[in-house]
Amino acid sequence: MCLSEINSMYVCLSYIYTQSILLITLPFAVLGFIFSAEIIALLFSSLSDENTYRAGLVLRWTIFSLPISCLIVVFSRIFLSQGDTVLPLKINIMSLFFGSSSAFYLGFYYFPPEIGVLGIAIGTSFVNYFSLLLFAIFLAKKIRKER
């Protein structure tokens, strides 16, 4: 099997995995986003209404990036399977820096102290989208270069 056939196989498998992950995780993410407060109330019935509301907000933003978190793992493995260990490491380091700094800013400066933890959830959600965007850009460049 030549190298181009192997590369096209990885592209085909990544497409299939992406579809499967989105098919499985998107319904749960939508339901979790809509019914986050109810889920928290069912799981932790001893919480007050105020704490249930806060925890529901955090769950809403955390579960918002559930499909993206799963896709990041698949896209990272595509590069690792091709022997490229440096690019996923660089993307993860950039994402870690961006996510930590945005979560710190949102949690401590943007949101009031009562819901500061929401900043961490929103920062994490946005950094997952940022990571996936970087992986998608570099994967598209890699596919274009090989054609």
Disulfide bonds with the S-S distance in Angstrom:
none
